Amino acid sequence: MNLKTQWKTVAAALPLALVGWLAPCSPAAAADPVLPVVNGGAQDEAIEKGEPPAPPFYHQAPDYAAWVVHVQTPPARTDGAKVLSELEVTKSPARLRQVSHWVDGTSSELWAYEGFILRQDPVGGYINILNVNQLEGVPDLTKDDFPELLWLSADNFIGKTKKEGHDCYAFQEDGKEAWIDIQTGLPWALKDENGAQTYEFVAAPTAPLTLPPNFQAPWDLYSRAIKAADVYKMAPPPPN
């Protein structure tokens, strides 16, 4: 199985909120914004037409940040795949941790760590390690926090609105809708084939993230194997 095929197989079981990584895009990072809090209960307002905002159409979270994606209407699945109910994300420079909570009550973890993805299988619990530089079309999560929004563009901008009482830019395409906080440039809500989702930004970490033991051990083994392979490549050929 080649790496591209392997990635497609693995991606099928990644958190549903992050399906949509295949469009090549890398929005520029913005200055650290003031983070919003969830403001529920207010009535949405009609779309106010206007010119689209200047790109990037969404901003990256600050270097130290944390947020929760609440899936309000998880889709029904008939293929036996796990269905996401909530995604917790914590970020520090060059490292990002996701904890996926599934509707069946289980959870699993994924790390974007210095250019690699370390993914805990949600069923078997074992750790897969993938080099994003060797996987076509896969963004580095330590550089793009919201790959589920890569489809946003000036062409699918539909105007300004209030989403749950909050001022947002609205985007719509092929049955997908996204609302971006006008003040911060961060996502406020998303609706797509994976369900209706809202973003809640919470207290950020104050120190760099570190791998837990069940991830650190396979990472150490993988790192040693990579270093051994590099030494082998650099070794002079044996004499004739």
C-alpha positions in Angstrom: 0.0 0.0 0.0 1.5 3.4 -1.0 1.5 6.4 1.2 -1.3 8.2 -0.6 -3.5 5.1 -0.3 -2.5 4.6 3.3 -3.5 8.2 4.1 -6.9 7.9 2.5 -7.5 4.8 4.6 -6.4 6.6 7.8 -8.2 9.8 7.0 -11.6 8.0 6.8 -11.4 7.5 10.6 -10.1 10.9 11.5 -12.4 13.3 13.4 -15.3 14.2 11.3 -14.9 17.9 12.0 -11.7 17.8 10.1 -12.8 16.1 6.9 -12.0 18.5 4.0 -8.2 18.6 4.1 -7.6 17.9 0.5 -7.8 21.4 -1.0 -4.2 23.0 -1.0 -4.3 26.2 0.9 -2.3 27.8 3.7 -3.9 31.0 5.0 -1.5 33.5 6.6 -1.4 33.6 10.4 -2.8 36.7 12.0 -1.9 38.6 15.1 -3.2 37.1 18.3 -6.9 38.0 18.5 -9.2 38.5 21.4 -11.0 35.1 21.6 -14.8 34.9 21.6 -16.9 32.9 23.9 -20.0 30.9 22.8 -23.1 33.1 22.8 -26.1 30.9 22.3 -29.8 31.5 22.2 -30.1 34.7 20.2 -32.0 34.8 16.9 -30.0 34.7 13.7 -30.5 37.6 11.3 -30.9 37.9 7.6 -27.8 38.1 5.4 -26.5 41.6 4.6 -24.9 41.6 1.2 -21.5 43.3 0.7 -18.0 42.9 -0.5 -16.0 39.9 0.8 -13.4 40.4 3.4 -9.7 40.4 2.3 -8.0 37.0 2.6 -7.2 35.1 4.6 -10.9 34.3 5.1 -10.2 32.8 8.5 -7.3 33.3 10.9 -5.2 30.8 12.8 -5.6 30.6 16.6 -2.8 32.2 18.7 0.3 30.1 19.3 -1.1 29.0 22.7 -4.8 28.3 22.4 -7.5 25.8 23.2 -11.0 25.3 21.8 -13.9 22.8 21.7 -15.9 21.9 18.6 -19.4 20.9 19.7 -21.2 18.8 17.1 -24.8 19.7 17.7 -26.4 17.4 15.1 -24.1 14.4 14.5 -25.0 12.6 11.2 -26.5 9.1 11.1 -23.9 6.6 9.7 -24.7 3.3 8.2 -21.2 2.2 7.4 -20.1 1.5 11.0 -17.8 4.5 11.2 -17.3 6.3 14.4 -19.5 9.5 14.8 -18.0 12.5 16.5 -19.9 14.3 19.3 -17.2 16.7 20.5 -13.6 17.6 19.6 -11.2 19.2 22.1 -8.2 20.9 20.7 -5.1 22.3 22.5 -2.3 24.1 20.7 1.3 25.3 21.5 4.0 26.1 19.0 4.7 23.2 16.5 2.3 20.9 18.5 -1.4 20.4 18.5 -3.5 17.8 20.4 -7.0 16.6 19.6 -9.2 14.5 21.8 -12.2 13.1 19.9 -15.2 12.2 21.9 -17.5 9.7 20.0 -21.3 9.3 20.3 -20.7 5.7 21.6 -19.0 7.2 24.7 -15.4 6.3 23.7 -12.6 8.8 23.0 -9.3 8.8 21.1 -6.4 11.1 20.7 -4.4 12.6 17.8 -1.3 14.7 17.9 0.2 17.0 15.2 3.8 17.0 16.4 6.7 18.8 14.6 5.5 17.9 11.1 4.1 14.4 12.0 0.7 13.1 12.8 0.5 10.6 15.7 -3.0 9.1 15.7 -4.5 6.7 18.2 -6.8 4.2 16.5 -10.3 4.8 17.9 -11.0 1.1 18.0 -7.7 -0.7 18.6 -6.0 2.0 20.5 -2.6 1.6 18.8 -0.6 4.6 17.5 -0.1 5.3 13.8 2.7 7.8 12.9 2.5 9.6 9.6 4.9 12.1 8.0 2.7 14.8 6.5 5.5 15.8 4.1 5.1 12.4 2.4 1.3 12.5 2.1 -0.1 14.3 -0.8 -2.7 17.0 0.0 -2.5 16.7 3.8 -1.9 20.0 5.6 0.3 20.2 8.7 -2.0 20.8 11.6 0.7 22.7 13.4 0.5 25.3 10.6 -3.3 25.2 9.8 -5.7 25.0 12.8 -8.9 24.8 10.8 -8.5 22.6 7.7 -12.3 22.0 7.7 -12.5 25.7 6.4 -10.2 25.4 3.4 -13.1 25.8 1.0 -13.8 29.4 2.0 -13.2 31.9 -0.7 -14.4 35.3 -2.1 -16.6 33.3 -4.5 -18.6 31.6 -1.8 -18.9 34.6 0.5 -22.6 35.5 0.9 -22.5 38.5 3.3 -22.6 39.6 6.9 -25.0 38.3 9.5 -25.6 37.7 13.1 -25.1 34.1 14.2 -26.5 33.5 17.6 -26.3 37.2 18.2 -22.7 37.5 17.0 -21.4 39.5 14.0 -20.1 37.0 11.5 -19.0 36.7 7.8 -21.1 34.0 6.2 -19.9 31.6 3.5 -21.9 29.0 1.6 -21.1 26.3 -1.0 -22.4 22.9 -2.0 -24.6 22.5 1.1 -21.9 23.7 3.5 -22.2 26.9 5.6 -19.6 28.6 7.7 -19.7 31.7 10.0 -16.5 33.5 10.8 -16.2 35.9 13.7 -15.8 39.4 12.2 -13.8 40.7 15.2 -11.3 37.9 15.5 -11.3 36.0 12.1 -11.8 32.8 14.0 -14.6 30.3 13.2 -17.9 30.7 15.1 -20.0 27.9 13.5 -19.9 25.4 10.7 -22.6 23.3 9.0 -21.7 20.5 6.6 -22.2 16.9 5.8 -20.7 16.1 9.2 -23.4 18.0 11.2 -23.9 21.4 12.7 -20.8 22.5 14.7 -20.0 25.4 17.0 -16.6 26.6 18.3 -16.0 27.4 21.9 -12.6 29.0 22.7 -11.4 28.2 26.2 -8.4 28.8 28.5 -5.2 28.4 26.6 -2.2 26.3 27.9 0.7 28.3 29.4 3.5 25.9 28.5 4.5 23.9 25.5 2.5 20.6 25.1 4.3 17.4 25.8 3.4 13.9 24.5 1.9 11.6 27.0 3.7 8.3 27.7 1.5 6.2 25.4 2.5 8.5 22.5 6.1 9.3 23.6 7.2 5.6 23.6 6.2 4.9 19.9 7.5 8.3 18.9 10.9 7.5 20.5 11.0 4.2 18.6 10.1 5.9 15.3 12.6 8.7 15.8 15.4 6.2 16.4 14.4 4.2 13.3 14.5 7.4 11.2 17.9 8.3 12.5 19.2 4.8 11.9 17.9 5.0 8.3 19.6 8.4 7.8 22.9 7.0 9.1 22.6 4.0 6.7 22.0 6.3 3.8 25.1 8.4 4.7 27.4 5.4 5.2 30.1 4.9 2.5 29.5 1.9 0.2 31.3 -1.3 1.3 34.6 -2.0 -0.5 34.6 -4.3 -3.5 
